[in-house]
Amino acid sequence: MSEFVKDVSDSSFEKDVLGSGKPVLVDFWAEWCAPCRMLAPTVAAVAQHYADTDTVVKLNARESCGNSSGMPISRAAKTPTIE
């Protein structure tokens, strides 16, 4: 985990994402997802590059399914999906 990427959960999602004063990139990931793990360094690099203007957070889709199920995420392509 990068110091520029914050972990969020169902309990902190509203405050950290919906209540953020900056644009937020949410990385929906899962431990079993090899492509998610492969993208982690790229997500961390994006977070570091945009640290002054944007927020990057990770939400474990398996553990925090309450928020991931309500997001407009394409179901045609499996995790990860970038829209």
C-alpha positions in Angstrom: 0.0 0.0 0.0 1.2 3.5 -0.9 1.2 6.3 1.6 -0.8 8.2 -1.0 -3.6 5.6 -1.3 -6.0 5.4 1.6 -8.0 2.3 2.6 -11.8 2.9 2.9 -14.6 0.6 4.0 -18.4 0.7 4.1 -18.2 2.6 7.3 -15.8 5.3 6.0 -17.0 5.5 2.4 -19.5 8.3 2.8 -17.0 10.6 4.7 -13.9 9.7 2.7 -15.4 9.5 -0.8 -18.8 11.1 -1.0 -17.9 13.9 1.4 -14.5 14.6 -0.1 -13.8 18.1 -1.2 -11.6 16.7 -4.1 -12.3 14.3 -6.9 -11.8 10.7 -5.8 -10.6 7.7 -7.7 -11.9 4.5 -6.0 -10.0 1.4 -6.7 -12.4 -1.5 -6.1 -10.1 -4.5 -5.6 -10.1 -8.0 -4.1 -7.2 -10.1 -2.6 -8.0 -13.0 -5.0 -7.8 -10.7 -8.1 -4.4 -11.0 -9.8 -5.1 -8.1 -12.2 -5.9 -5.9 -9.2 -2.6 -6.7 -7.6 -0.8 -6.0 -10.9 -2.5 -2.6 -11.1 -1.6 -1.7 -7.6 1.7 0.0 -8.5 0.0 2.0 -11.2 -2.8 3.1 -8.8 -0.1 4.1 -6.3 1.8 6.1 -9.0 -1.4 7.9 -10.0 -2.2 8.7 -6.3 1.3 10.1 -5.8 1.2 12.2 -9.0 -2.2 13.7 -8.2 -1.8 13.9 -4.4 -2.3 17.7 -4.3 -5.5 17.8 -6.3 -7.2 14.4 -6.1 -7.7 11.6 -3.6 -7.1 7.9 -4.4 -8.7 5.2 -2.2 -8.9 1.4 -2.2 -12.1 -0.4 -1.3 -12.0 -4.1 -0.8 -15.0 -5.2 -2.9 -15.2 -8.5 -1.0 -15.3 -7.0 2.5 -17.2 -3.8 1.6 -19.8 -5.0 -0.8 -22.3 -2.5 0.4 -20.8 0.3 -1.5 -19.3 -1.6 -4.5 -22.7 -3.0 -5.4 -24.3 0.4 -5.7 -21.6 2.0 -7.9 -22.0 2.2 -11.7 -19.4 -0.4 -12.5 -19.6 -2.4 -15.7 -20.5 -6.0 -15.1 -19.5 -7.0 -18.6 -15.8 -7.0 -17.7 -14.8 -8.5 -14.4 -12.7 -6.8 -11.8 -10.8 -4.6 -12.6 -12.8 -2.2 -14.7 -11.8 1.3 -15.6 -14.6 3.5 -17.1 
